[in-house]
Amino acid sequence: MGNFDYLEINGTHAEMGHAIGARFKDDIQRVVASRQKRIAGYEDYLRQTGPFFLAAKEKFPDLIDEMTEVARAAGVGVADYFFLNNREVGPKGGSDHCTVAVSFGKNGAVIGHNEDWNGTTPDSLYILKATIGGTTFMGLQYKALVPGVAVTTNNWGLTQCINELNQTVQAGVPKNFVARAILECKTLDEAESIILNTKKASGYNHVLIQGQEIRNIEIAGDKVAVEKIKGKPYVHTNHYLSLSLKSLEKFHTKSSTTRYERAKELIKPGMTAAEMETLLSDKRNKKFPISRNGATLGSFVALPEEKKVYINYGPPGRGKFKKYHL
């Protein structure tokens, strides 16, 4: 088994963007060039990103500076790189990604996340440890995307796990930038406020954990459902749990339901990191396992109170989790 590339940065948003773009220049250029060739009507779509760019720049100017520096350092057009991160524009395809599980014990939360994506390899991910101002965050990130769309924990004990949901789209801030903004939040209230008070183009499912509390935030267009869970085990996959948003879901897969039900069977209070690794490695259901060969790119277990994370390259059950310190 291989190892994820590792990048550690301490600086401004623009400096972080430059470091990411310079380090993963080849990956970003390859993805942008591939999209330019295979997306029919690429230039038309590029023009459609204009309102989304303006919305993101107004709400999160520092993140647009960061994104711009990624593009410049990588040698790609700023508009092309923004389009890559503006998933609300362009051809739509249905898919489901990721399993999240959370347990609470005497040493705080134990958080598990399998990062799944079909059609790519574990080498599309890297480990980023970044310090901006007084905030340090560490997580699995995609080399070709802005940070935040997988799983990340920070020094304030706040962890964000992202799950894909399939839903409606409107003009607004792309979901990638909303997820990126939360990485620097100090509290659950701050993170929730960003989500509620941003005009969003669409949204992910954000499973946010801090201390003994989970905020499960599901988004469908301009509608948001917030569920608060305190001290109890919790799982989420790729379908809406909120009754108020289920009718807005575009599609719902058997894989998501099966992984959710199996994770609910396995989750329990007071789990250790090793027990969470076992849950994420589960393959009992041969057709729809939690750990999916060809889909699970990496696995992440966080112990925020201890400022430790454990990361596995590729599907858990193969290879070994490596420990990192925040």
Residue, then its C-alpha position, 0 to 999 in steps of 0.5 A: m500500500g502507498n502513502f498519502d502526500y503530506l503538505e504542512i503550511n503556516g501563512t495567509h490564505a493566499e500563501m496557502g493557496h500558492a503552496i497548494g497550487a505549486r505542490f500539486k501543479d501537475d494534478i491540477q493541470r491534468v484535471v483541468a485539461s481533461r475537463q476542457k476536452r471531455i465537457a461538451g459546451y465547456e466555454d458556455y459553462l465557464r460563462q455560467t459560473g460568473p454569478f457564482f464567482l461574484a457570490a463567493k467573492e462577496k461572502f468569502p473574499d479571503l477564500i477567493d484570494e486563496m483559490t486564485e493563488v492556487a490557480r496561478a501557482a498551478g498555471v491554470g486559468v482562475a476561471d477554469y479552477f473556479f469552474l472545477n470547484n463550482r460543481e453546481v454548473g456543468p453536466k450532472g451525474g448521480s453518485d454517492h460518497c462516504t460513510v460517517a460514524v461518531s461515538f462518545g467515550k470518556n476521552g471525548a468523541v471518536i469520529g470515523h469517516n470513509e472518503d469514497w469517490n468512484g473513478t479515481t484513486p487514493d493518490s487524488l487525495y493528500i493530507l493537509k496540515a495548515t495554520i492560518g492565524g490562530t487556527t490549525f486544521m488537518g484532514l484529507q483533501y483533494k489535490a485538484l479541489v479547494p480544501g474542505v470537501a472531505v474530512t478535517t479537524n481543527n485545534w478548536g476541537l471542531t471536526q467536519c465530515i462531508n457527505e454528498l447529497n443529491q438535490t436542487v441548485q440555485a445561484g449562490v455560493p458554491k458548496n465547496f467554498v461553504a465547506r472550506a469556510i467551516l475549517e477555520c470555525k472555532t465553534l459549532d454555532e459559528a459553523e452553523s451560522i455560516i451555513l444558515n447565513t450564506k446564500k448557497a448554490s447547493g449544499y452538502n451534508h455537514v456532520l459537525i462535531q465538537g465536544q459532546e455534541i454533533r450538528n447534522i446539517e442537511i441542505a437542499g437549495d435554500k432549505v436547511a435542516v439542523e439536527k442536534i445530538k448530544g453524547k449519543p452514537y451517530v451515523h450518516t451516509n448519502h441520503y437525507l435523514s430530515l423528514s422536511l428535506k426528503s421530498l427534495e432529494k434527487f435520488h437515493t441509492k441502495s448503497s447509501t441505505t445499506r451502509y447506513e443500516r450496517a453502520k448503525e448496527l456496529i456503532k456503540p457508545g465508548m468506542t476506541a479508535a481501533e474499534m472505529e477502524t474496524l467499523l470503517s473496514d466492514k465488508r459483511n455486505k459483499k455488494f454494498p460494504i462500508s469499505r469499498n474496493g475501487a471507491t474508498l480512497g482513504s479512511f480517517v479517525a479523529l480523536p479531537e480531544e487528544k488532537k490525534v488523527y489516524i489515516n489509512y491509505g485506500p480502503p480500510g482493511r488493507g494497509k495500516f492506519k498511521k497516526y498524526h498529531l494536530 
